[in-house]
């Protein structure tokens, strides 16, 4: 099953690997943690300044998580792992589903990020981990 989940998310993972590779070649750091490639630093420090990004500190592409710095990676690990699981479930459909959900929310007058079902699910994972006392998974590095 694990191989199928990896393959289903592979197109997005490849995009993330290219960005992670550029970041590493430009002074950033990469590591493999629990089957997910994590990258931070270098040019990824500019993530909050990207157009349409809205000040993000971390973003997930398949099985790759990109963050501005190591502490941000730690702070957002549980949230971003929820997105990894979403990529495993939705595969190629994840991007269009996320964007369509955001568009429908915007048309209804909501916030396309905070009201997005995929973001709500990730925040619920954070809340559950906090309730269950799982800070080790959320810690840096």
C-alpha positions in Angstrom: 0.0 0.0 0.0 2.8 2.4 0.9 4.3 2.1 -2.7 0.9 2.9 -4.2 0.5 6.0 -2.0 4.0 7.2 -3.0 3.3 6.7 -6.7 -0.1 8.4 -6.5 1.5 11.5 -5.0 4.7 11.2 -7.2 4.0 14.0 -9.7 3.7 16.6 -6.9 6.7 15.0 -5.0 8.9 15.5 -8.1 8.1 19.2 -8.1 8.9 19.4 -4.4 12.2 17.4 -5.0 13.3 19.9 -7.7 12.6 22.9 -5.4 14.3 21.1 -2.4 17.3 20.3 -4.6 17.6 23.9 -5.7 17.3 25.0 -2.1 20.0 22.6 -0.9 22.3 23.7 -3.8 21.8 27.3 -2.7 22.6 26.9 1.0 19.5 25.3 2.3 19.2 22.1 4.3 17.4 18.9 3.5 16.6 15.8 5.5 14.5 12.6 5.2 12.2 12.2 8.2 9.5 9.5 8.5 9.5 9.0 4.7 9.1 12.8 4.0 11.8 15.0 2.5 12.1 18.2 4.5 13.9 21.2 3.1 14.4 24.7 4.7 16.6 27.7 4.4 18.5 29.1 1.5 16.0 30.5 -1.1 13.1 29.0 0.9 13.5 31.9 3.3 11.6 33.9 0.6 8.4 31.8 0.9 6.5 34.4 2.8 7.2 37.0 0.1 5.8 34.9 -2.9 2.8 36.4 -4.7 -0.4 34.7 -3.7 1.4 32.9 -0.9 -0.1 35.1 1.9 2.9 34.9 4.2 3.3 31.1 4.3 6.0 29.6 6.4 5.8 26.0 5.0 4.2 24.3 2.0 3.9 20.6 1.0 4.3 19.0 -2.4 3.5 15.3 -2.3 6.1 13.8 0.1 8.2 17.0 0.3 7.7 19.8 2.8 9.4 23.1 2.2 9.8 25.6 5.0 11.5 29.0 5.6 13.7 27.7 8.4 14.3 24.7 10.7 12.1 26.1 13.5 9.3 26.7 11.1 9.6 23.1 9.9 9.2 21.9 13.5 6.3 24.2 14.2 4.4 23.1 11.1 5.4 19.5 10.9 2.0 18.0 12.1 0.0 20.4 9.9 2.2 19.6 6.8 2.1 15.8 7.5 -1.7 16.1 7.3 -1.2 17.6 3.8 1.1 14.7 2.9 -1.7 12.3 3.8 -4.1 14.3 1.7 -1.7 14.0 -1.3 -1.6 10.3 -0.7 -5.4 10.2 -0.7 -6.1 12.6 -3.6 -3.0 12.1 -5.8 -3.1 14.2 -9.0 -6.5 15.5 -8.0 -5.2 17.2 -4.8 -4.2 20.5 -6.5 -7.4 21.0 -8.5 -9.5 19.9 -5.5 -7.7 22.3 -3.2 -8.0 25.2 -5.7 -11.7 24.5 -6.5 -12.5 24.4 -2.8 -10.8 27.7 -2.3 -12.6 29.3 -5.3 -16.0 28.1 -4.1 -15.3 29.4 -0.7 -14.2 32.8 -2.1 -17.3 33.0 -4.2 -19.4 32.4 -1.1 -17.6 35.2 0.7 -15.4 33.0 2.9 -11.6 32.9 3.4 -10.1 30.5 0.8 -7.4 29.5 3.2 -8.9 29.3 6.7 -12.2 27.9 5.5 -10.6 25.4 3.0 -11.6 21.8 3.9 -8.0 20.7 3.4 -6.6 23.4 5.8 -9.3 22.7 8.4 -8.4 19.0 8.3 -4.7 19.9 8.8 -5.6 22.2 11.8 -7.7 19.4 13.3 -4.7 17.1 13.1 -2.7 19.7 15.0 -5.4 20.1 17.6 -5.6 16.3 18.1 -1.9 16.0 18.5 -1.8 18.8 21.0 -4.7 17.1 22.9 -3.0 13.7 22.8 0.2 15.3 24.0 2.3 14.5 20.9 4.8 17.4 21.0 7.7 15.2 19.9 6.3 15.0 16.3 5.9 18.7 16.2 9.4 19.6 17.5 12.1 21.1 15.3 14.5 18.9 13.3 
